[in-house]
Amino acid sequence: MEKKKFNPLFWKISVVFFFLLAIVGVVHVYISYKYSTEYLEEVDQRLNRDTAKNIIENSTPFYNGQVIKPALNEMFHHVRAINPNLEVYLVNPTGQILAWYPPEKNLKSRTIDLVPIKGFINDKEKKFIKGDDPLNPSTKKAFSAHPLTMNNMLYAYIYVVLNGEKEKPNTDALFTSYLLQISFRTMGVTLFFTFVIGLLIINTITRNYSKILHVMQQFKQGDLTARVDLETIGSEKPLAEIFNEMADILTNNINKLKEVENLRRELIANVSHDLRTPIAIIRGYLETLQIKENSISAEDRKRYIDTVSKSSEKLEKLVNELFELSKLEANQIKPEKEPFIISELVNDIGTKYNLIAKTKNITIETFLSKELAPVFADISLIERVIQNLLDNAIKFTPENGHITIVTEKCHNDHVKISISDNGIGIPDKDRERIFARYYRSDNYSDIKNSTGLGLAIVKKILDLHDGTLEVQSIEGKGSSFIFRLKCSS
């Protein structure tokens, strides 16, 4: 049974989620307490909105602009009977406090802001308004207010703080305790279920990511076949598909690198063999010439020197082709393109190669179209392409064979050049790899002066020209190499 894997992503998200819920809970308690308190004060103000008015209707502490002490005391006595928690203030029209109840309290402020009082008196919509508390100037409280007038003259305001200080600590403590209990219980239950449900959701989401991460770790550790099973992945399927595609690309690139490495080793082996043979021949014949310098006949001397010369030519050709291919692979050769008539170039090269072909009694025929537009390419590089293809055709065509070169116009403003022979052909197993770099078929090992690099050079040159190269061949009957070049615009 596979051991259950630790999911660090799940726990990280869970911890962050827990702290976020805790912060939300604290904010919830604070907001609940704050707005509940304000709501209760608003309710208190609505229920006791006419308190100041009722006090005035039952007492008139002013006469001719003077405070009547007995009447004022009677008013305060009336307030004490109604609600001992009320704080009552007699305020003149400038905001100065003239008298207050309970009288034993020491005022910390002798003035009251009249703006809330006037707003309260003139408010027809009965909005919630807070005013000053002379006993606690730093706080605002719910109040009731009413003007005291006689003969349409304003003498003062009756200003009543509804939640007085006398029993405030006890009532506030009780209310606060009750409200906090409700808030914390509600928050606790809500957070618990939210956290549990959140963990289930987080686990569902991160489980898929954990699977993908596990496959990535396997791939990192060298298991190139590791892929995410898309059938077991939900909404994270696009991410899994991207990883699988990237893994496929990396695997293909690694396989190609391994293939190139194998081809490189084959090249080194082939080149070592090809270099060793002409060097050994040259060295052997030169040593023979040195040893038999005085006794060798003129005929043998000429034959030895010819052999050394041919081996030197083969060695030079091999080195040159290796050097040329390495420069093409390193992109050190930049085509110097210009418009020219391809049929003229093919005709010149065909004429030169007729002399070479006659040594094997091979005929070269050319069928050149006269209606071709100029192609846009590097003349020397395209000449190299045609030469390499003709070299191959002559090498692999038996005596008394024939080679055909055809130029013609094809679609999409391209010119097609075909070089065909009736030689030994190309085996099916080699046809797909014949243009691969560093490749030479074992069937051609008995062909003299073959380096196996000619077609690789041809393919690379045509790639630099954005041209195409294809082969059509029947083993034992011959081959046709076809390439296309873009016409000059």
C-alpha positions as CSV (number, residue, x, y, z in Angstrom):
1,M,0.0,0.0,0.0
2,E,1.4,3.4,-1.0
3,K,2.2,5.6,1.9
4,K,0.1,8.8,2.1
5,K,2.2,11.7,1.0
6,F,2.6,14.9,3.0
7,N,0.8,17.8,1.3
8,P,2.7,21.0,2.3
9,L,0.5,23.2,0.1
10,F,-2.6,22.0,1.9
11,W,-1.2,22.9,5.3
12,K,0.2,26.3,4.2
13,I,-3.2,27.3,2.7
14,S,-5.0,25.9,5.8
15,V,-2.9,28.0,8.2
16,V,-3.4,31.2,6.2
17,F,-7.1,30.4,5.9
18,F,-7.4,30.0,9.7
19,F,-5.7,33.3,10.4
20,L,-7.9,35.0,7.9
21,L,-11.0,33.6,9.6
22,A,-9.7,34.7,13.0
23,I,-9.2,38.2,11.7
24,V,-12.7,38.1,10.2
25,G,-14.1,36.9,13.5
26,V,-12.5,39.7,15.5
27,V,-13.7,42.3,13.0
28,H,-17.2,40.7,13.2
29,V,-17.3,40.9,17.0
30,Y,-16.1,44.6,17.0
31,I,-18.6,45.6,14.3
32,S,-21.4,43.7,16.0
33,Y,-20.7,45.3,19.4
34,K,-20.3,48.8,17.9
35,Y,-23.4,48.8,15.8
36,S,-25.5,47.0,18.4
37,T,-24.6,49.6,21.0
38,E,-25.5,52.4,18.5
39,Y,-28.7,50.6,17.7
40,L,-29.7,50.4,21.3
41,E,-28.9,54.1,21.8
42,E,-31.0,55.0,18.8
43,V,-33.9,52.9,20.2
44,D,-33.4,54.6,23.6
45,Q,-33.5,58.0,21.9
46,R,-36.7,57.2,19.9
47,L,-38.5,55.9,23.0
48,N,-37.5,58.9,25.1
49,R,-37.6,61.5,22.4
50,D,-40.2,63.6,24.2
51,T,-38.6,63.3,27.7
52,A,-37.4,67.0,27.7
53,K,-40.7,68.1,26.4
54,N,-42.6,66.3,29.1
55,I,-40.3,67.8,31.8
56,I,-41.1,71.4,30.5
57,E,-44.8,70.7,30.4
58,N,-44.8,69.7,34.1
59,S,-42.6,72.6,35.3
60,T,-41.7,76.2,34.4
61,P,-38.4,77.1,36.1
62,F,-38.2,80.6,34.4
63,Y,-40.0,83.9,35.1
64,N,-39.1,87.2,33.6
65,G,-35.8,85.8,32.5
66,Q,-34.9,84.6,36.0
67,V,-34.5,81.0,37.3
68,I,-37.1,80.2,39.9
69,K,-35.3,78.0,42.4
70,P,-38.4,76.2,43.9
71,A,-39.7,75.5,40.4
72,L,-36.3,74.2,39.3
73,N,-36.1,71.9,42.3
74,E,-39.6,70.7,41.7
75,M,-38.6,69.9,38.1
76,F,-35.5,68.0,39.2
77,H,-37.7,66.1,41.8
78,H,-40.0,65.2,39.0
79,V,-37.1,63.9,37.0
80,R,-35.8,61.8,39.9
81,A,-39.2,60.2,40.2
82,I,-39.4,59.4,36.5
83,N,-35.9,58.0,36.0
84,P,-33.0,58.5,38.4
85,N,-30.5,57.7,35.6
86,L,-31.3,60.8,33.6
87,E,-29.0,63.8,33.5
88,V,-30.9,67.1,33.0
89,Y,-29.3,70.4,32.1
90,L,-30.8,73.9,31.8
91,V,-28.9,75.5,29.0
92,N,-29.2,79.2,28.0
93,P,-29.5,80.2,24.3
94,T,-25.6,80.6,24.0
95,G,-24.9,77.1,25.3
96,Q,-24.0,77.9,28.9
97,I,-25.2,75.5,31.5
98,L,-27.3,77.3,34.1
99,A,-28.3,74.3,36.3
100,W,-28.1,70.6,36.2
101,Y,-29.3,67.4,37.8
102,P,-27.9,65.5,39.7
103,P,-26.4,68.5,41.5
104,E,-23.8,66.5,43.3
105,K,-22.0,65.7,40.0
106,N,-19.0,67.9,39.1
107,L,-19.2,69.1,35.5
108,K,-16.1,68.8,33.4
109,S,-17.6,71.2,30.8
110,R,-19.8,74.2,31.4
111,T,-20.9,74.6,27.8
112,I,-22.9,72.4,25.4
113,D,-22.7,72.5,21.6
114,L,-26.1,73.8,20.4
115,V,-25.8,72.4,16.9
116,P,-27.0,68.9,17.8
117,I,-29.7,70.4,20.0
118,K,-31.1,72.6,17.3
119,G,-30.8,69.7,14.8
120,F,-32.7,67.4,17.2
121,I,-35.5,70.0,17.7
122,N,-35.9,70.8,14.0
123,D,-35.6,67.2,12.8
124,K,-38.9,66.0,11.4
125,E,-37.6,62.6,10.3
126,K,-36.5,61.7,13.9
127,K,-32.9,60.8,12.9
128,F,-30.4,59.4,15.4
129,I,-28.3,62.3,16.8
130,K,-25.7,62.3,19.5
131,G,-24.8,65.3,21.7
132,D,-22.3,66.4,24.3
133,D,-22.0,64.9,27.8
134,P,-20.7,67.6,30.2
135,L,-19.6,64.8,32.7
136,N,-17.6,63.1,29.9
137,P,-16.7,65.6,27.2
138,S,-14.8,63.0,25.2
139,T,-17.9,61.0,24.5
140,K,-21.1,61.6,22.6
141,K,-24.5,60.3,23.9
142,A,-28.1,60.0,23.0
143,F,-30.2,62.8,24.3
144,S,-33.6,64.6,24.3
145,A,-34.0,68.3,24.1
146,H,-36.7,70.9,23.9
147,P,-36.8,74.7,23.9
148,L,-38.2,76.6,27.0
149,T,-40.2,79.6,25.7
150,M,-42.6,82.1,27.1
151,N,-44.5,84.6,25.0
152,N,-42.7,83.3,22.0
153,M,-39.4,84.2,23.6
154,L,-36.6,81.6,24.0
155,Y,-35.3,81.5,27.5
156,A,-33.4,78.2,27.6
157,Y,-33.2,74.6,26.5
158,I,-33.9,71.5,28.5
159,Y,-31.1,69.1,27.6
160,V,-31.5,65.5,28.9
161,V,-28.7,62.9,28.6
162,L,-30.7,59.6,28.4
163,N,-28.0,57.1,29.6
164,G,-26.7,58.8,32.7
165,E,-23.5,58.0,34.6
166,K,-25.1,56.9,37.8
167,E,-25.9,53.3,36.9
168,K,-23.8,53.3,33.7
169,P,-20.9,51.0,34.8
170,N,-23.3,48.2,35.9
171,T,-25.6,48.4,32.9
172,D,-22.8,48.7,30.4
173,A,-20.9,45.9,31.9
174,L,-23.9,43.6,31.8
175,F,-24.8,44.6,28.3
176,T,-21.2,44.3,27.1
177,S,-20.9,40.8,28.7
178,Y,-24.1,39.7,27.1
179,L,-23.3,41.1,23.7
180,L,-19.8,39.6,23.7
181,Q,-21.1,36.2,24.7
182,I,-23.6,36.2,21.8
183,S,-20.9,37.5,19.4
184,F,-18.3,35.0,20.4
185,R,-20.6,32.1,20.4
186,T,-22.0,33.0,17.0
187,M,-18.5,33.6,15.7
188,G,-17.2,30.3,17.1
189,V,-19.9,28.3,15.5
190,T,-19.7,30.1,12.2
191,L,-15.9,29.9,12.1
192,F,-15.9,26.2,13.0
193,F,-18.2,25.2,10.2
194,T,-16.6,27.6,7.8
195,F,-13.1,26.3,8.7
196,V,-14.2,22.6,8.3
197,I,-15.9,23.3,5.0
198,G,-12.9,25.4,3.9
199,L,-10.5,22.6,4.7
200,L,-12.5,20.1,2.7
201,I,-12.5,22.5,-0.3
202,I,-8.8,23.3,0.1
203,N,-8.0,19.5,0.4
204,T,-10.0,18.9,-2.8
205,I,-8.1,21.6,-4.7
206,T,-4.6,21.0,-3.4
207,R,-4.9,17.2,-3.8
208,N,-4.8,17.6,-7.5
209,Y,-1.9,20.0,-7.3
210,S,-0.1,17.6,-5.0
211,K,-0.5,14.9,-7.7
212,I,0.9,17.1,-10.3
213,L,3.8,18.1,-8.0
214,H,4.5,14.5,-7.2
215,V,4.7,13.7,-11.0
216,M,7.0,16.7,-11.5
217,Q,9.3,15.4,-8.7
218,Q,9.4,12.0,-10.4
219,F,10.3,13.6,-13.7
220,K,13.0,15.7,-12.0
221,Q,14.5,12.6,-10.5
222,G,15.0,11.1,-13.9
223,D,11.8,9.2,-14.6
224,L,11.2,10.6,-18.1
225,T,8.0,8.5,-18.5
226,A,6.3,10.2,-15.6
227,R,3.0,11.9,-16.7
228,V,-0.1,13.2,-15.0
229,D,-3.1,11.0,-15.4
230,L,-5.6,13.5,-16.8
231,E,-8.6,11.2,-15.9
232,T,-7.9,11.8,-12.1
233,I,-7.5,15.6,-12.4
234,G,-10.5,18.0,-12.2
235,S,-10.3,21.8,-12.9
236,E,-6.5,21.6,-12.8
237,K,-6.5,19.6,-16.1
238,P,-5.1,22.5,-18.2
239,L,-2.1,22.7,-15.9
240,A,-1.6,19.0,-16.1
241,E,-1.9,19.1,-19.9
242,I,0.7,21.8,-20.1
243,F,3.1,19.8,-17.9
244,N,2.6,16.7,-20.0
245,E,3.2,18.6,-23.2
246,M,6.4,20.1,-21.7
247,A,7.5,16.7,-20.5
248,D,6.9,15.3,-24.0
249,I,8.9,18.1,-25.6
250,L,11.8,17.7,-23.2
251,T,11.8,13.9,-23.6
252,N,11.8,14.2,-27.4
253,N,14.7,16.7,-27.2
254,I,16.6,14.4,-24.9
255,N,16.0,11.5,-27.3
256,K,17.2,13.7,-30.2
257,L,20.3,14.7,-28.3
258,K,21.0,11.0,-27.6
259,E,20.5,10.3,-31.2
260,V,22.8,13.1,-32.2
261,E,25.3,11.8,-29.7
262,N,25.1,8.3,-31.2
263,L,25.5,9.8,-34.7
264,R,28.4,11.9,-33.5
265,R,30.1,8.7,-32.2
266,E,29.4,7.0,-35.6
267,L,30.9,10.0,-37.4
268,I,34.0,10.0,-35.3
269,A,34.4,6.2,-35.9
270,N,33.8,6.7,-39.7
271,V,36.0,9.7,-40.0
272,S,38.7,8.0,-38.0
273,H,38.5,5.1,-40.4
274,D,38.3,7.3,-43.5
275,L,41.3,9.4,-42.3
276,R,43.3,6.4,-41.2
277,T,43.1,4.6,-44.6
278,P,44.5,7.4,-46.9
279,I,47.1,8.3,-44.3
280,A,48.2,4.7,-44.0
281,I,48.4,4.4,-47.8
282,I,50.3,7.6,-48.2
283,R,52.7,6.7,-45.4
284,G,53.2,3.2,-46.7
285,Y,54.0,4.2,-50.3
286,L,56.2,7.0,-49.2
287,E,58.2,4.6,-46.9
288,T,58.4,2.2,-49.8
289,L,59.8,5.0,-52.1
290,Q,62.3,5.9,-49.4
291,I,63.5,2.3,-48.9
292,K,63.6,1.4,-52.6
293,E,64.8,4.8,-53.8
294,N,67.7,3.4,-55.8
295,S,66.2,0.1,-56.9
296,I,62.6,1.0,-57.8
297,S,61.7,1.1,-61.5
298,A,60.3,4.3,-63.1
299,E,57.0,2.6,-63.8
300,D,56.6,1.5,-60.1
301,R,57.7,4.9,-58.9
302,K,55.0,6.6,-61.1
303,R,52.3,4.1,-59.8
304,Y,53.3,4.8,-56.2
305,I,53.2,8.5,-56.7
306,D,49.8,8.3,-58.4
307,T,48.5,6.3,-55.5
308,V,49.9,8.8,-53.0
309,S,48.3,11.6,-55.0
310,K,44.9,10.0,-55.1
311,S,45.0,9.3,-51.4
312,S,46.0,12.9,-50.7
313,E,43.1,14.1,-52.8
314,K,40.7,11.9,-50.9
315,L,42.1,13.1,-47.6
316,E,41.8,16.7,-48.7
317,K,38.2,16.2,-49.8
318,L,37.2,14.6,-46.5
319,V,38.8,17.3,-44.5
320,N,37.2,20.0,-46.6
321,E,33.8,18.5,-46.4
322,L,34.1,18.1,-42.6
323,F,35.2,21.7,-42.3
324,E,32.4,22.9,-44.6
325,L,29.7,20.9,-42.7
326,S,30.9,22.2,-39.3
327,K,30.7,25.8,-40.5
328,L,27.2,25.2,-41.9
329,E,26.1,23.6,-38.6
330,A,27.6,26.6,-36.6
331,N,25.7,29.0,-38.9
332,Q,29.1,30.6,-39.9
333,I,28.1,30.7,-43.5
334,K,25.6,33.4,-44.5
335,P,24.1,33.1,-48.0
336,E,24.8,36.1,-50.2
337,K,21.6,35.9,-52.2
338,E,21.1,37.4,-55.7
339,P,18.7,36.7,-58.6
340,F,20.1,34.4,-61.4
341,I,18.8,32.0,-64.0
342,I,19.1,28.4,-62.6
343,S,19.0,26.8,-66.0
344,E,22.3,28.5,-67.0
345,L,24.0,27.4,-63.9
346,V,22.8,23.8,-64.4
347,N,23.9,23.8,-68.0
348,D,27.4,25.0,-67.1
349,I,27.8,22.4,-64.3
350,G,26.3,19.6,-66.6
351,T,28.9,20.4,-69.3
352,K,31.8,20.1,-66.8
353,Y,30.5,16.9,-65.3
354,N,30.1,15.3,-68.8
355,L,33.9,14.9,-68.9
356,I,33.9,13.1,-65.5
357,A,30.9,10.9,-66.4
358,K,32.6,9.7,-69.7
359,T,35.2,7.9,-67.6
360,K,32.4,5.5,-66.6
361,N,30.6,5.7,-69.9
362,I,27.7,7.6,-68.2
363,T,25.6,10.0,-70.2
364,I,24.3,13.2,-68.7
365,E,21.1,14.6,-70.3
366,T,19.7,18.0,-69.4
367,F,16.1,19.2,-70.0
368,L,16.1,22.9,-69.1
369,S,13.1,25.1,-69.3
370,K,13.6,28.5,-71.0
371,E,10.6,30.1,-69.3
372,L,11.9,30.1,-65.7
373,A,12.0,33.3,-63.6
374,P,15.3,34.0,-61.9
375,V,15.7,32.4,-58.5
376,F,16.9,34.3,-55.5
377,A,19.8,32.4,-53.9
378,D,23.6,32.2,-53.3
379,I,25.1,31.1,-56.6
380,S,28.2,29.4,-55.1
381,L,26.1,27.5,-52.5
382,I,23.5,26.3,-55.0
383,E,26.4,25.3,-57.3
384,R,27.7,23.2,-54.4
385,V,24.3,21.5,-54.0
386,I,24.1,20.5,-57.7
387,Q,27.8,19.3,-57.6
388,N,27.2,17.1,-54.6
389,L,24.1,15.6,-56.1
390,L,25.9,14.9,-59.4
391,D,28.9,13.5,-57.5
392,N,26.5,11.1,-55.7
393,A,24.7,10.2,-59.0
394,I,28.0,9.4,-60.7
395,K,29.3,7.4,-57.7
396,F,26.2,5.2,-57.4
397,T,25.5,4.8,-61.1
398,P,27.1,1.8,-62.8
399,E,29.0,2.0,-66.1
400,N,27.0,2.7,-69.2
401,G,24.3,4.3,-67.1
402,H,22.6,7.6,-67.6
403,I,21.8,10.7,-65.5
404,T,19.0,13.2,-66.2
405,I,18.9,16.9,-65.0
406,V,15.5,18.7,-65.3
407,T,14.5,22.3,-64.5
408,E,10.9,23.3,-64.5
409,K,8.5,25.8,-63.0
410,C,6.3,24.6,-60.1
411,H,3.5,26.2,-58.1
412,N,3.8,29.1,-55.6
413,D,6.6,30.9,-57.6
414,H,9.2,28.2,-57.1
415,V,11.6,26.4,-59.5
416,K,12.0,22.6,-59.3
417,I,15.4,21.0,-60.1
418,S,15.5,17.2,-60.4
419,I,18.7,15.0,-60.7
420,S,17.9,11.4,-61.5
421,D,20.0,8.3,-62.2
422,N,19.5,4.6,-62.8
423,G,22.0,3.5,-60.2
424,I,21.8,1.2,-57.2
425,G,19.0,3.1,-55.5
426,I,18.5,3.6,-51.7
427,P,17.2,0.9,-49.4
428,D,13.8,1.6,-47.7
429,K,15.4,1.5,-44.2
430,D,17.8,4.3,-45.1
431,R,15.4,6.6,-47.0
432,E,14.1,8.5,-44.0
433,R,17.6,9.1,-42.6
434,I,19.5,9.7,-45.8
435,F,19.6,13.5,-45.2
436,A,20.3,13.3,-41.5
437,R,23.5,14.9,-40.4
438,Y,26.5,12.6,-39.9
439,Y,24.7,9.6,-41.5
440,R,26.1,7.1,-44.1
441,S,24.4,3.8,-45.0
442,D,26.4,0.6,-44.6
443,N,25.4,-0.3,-48.1
444,Y,27.7,2.4,-49.5
445,S,30.8,1.3,-47.6
446,D,32.3,-0.2,-50.7
447,I,31.9,3.0,-52.7
448,K,35.2,4.7,-53.2
449,N,35.8,8.3,-52.3
450,S,32.5,8.5,-50.4
451,T,32.6,10.5,-47.2
452,G,28.9,10.2,-46.3
453,L,28.7,14.0,-45.8
454,G,27.6,15.2,-49.2
455,L,23.8,15.0,-48.6
456,A,24.1,16.5,-45.1
457,I,25.8,19.5,-46.7
458,V,23.1,19.7,-49.4
459,K,20.3,19.6,-46.8
460,K,21.9,22.3,-44.7
461,I,22.5,24.6,-47.7
462,L,18.9,24.3,-48.8
463,D,17.7,24.9,-45.2
464,L,19.6,28.2,-45.3
465,H,17.6,29.1,-48.5
466,D,14.2,28.0,-47.1
467,G,14.2,25.4,-49.9
468,T,12.9,21.8,-49.9
469,L,14.7,18.5,-50.6
470,E,13.2,15.1,-51.2
471,V,14.2,11.8,-52.7
472,Q,12.4,9.3,-54.8
473,S,14.1,5.9,-55.1
474,I,13.6,2.3,-56.0
475,E,16.4,0.0,-54.8
476,G,18.3,-1.5,-57.8
477,K,16.7,0.9,-60.3
478,G,17.8,4.4,-59.4
479,S,17.1,7.5,-57.5
480,S,15.8,11.1,-58.1
481,F,16.8,14.0,-55.9
482,I,14.4,17.0,-56.1
483,F,14.9,20.4,-54.6
484,R,13.0,23.7,-55.0
485,L,14.1,27.3,-54.8
486,K,12.0,30.4,-54.5
487,C,11.9,32.8,-57.5
488,S,13.1,36.3,-57.2
489,S,10.2,38.7,-56.5
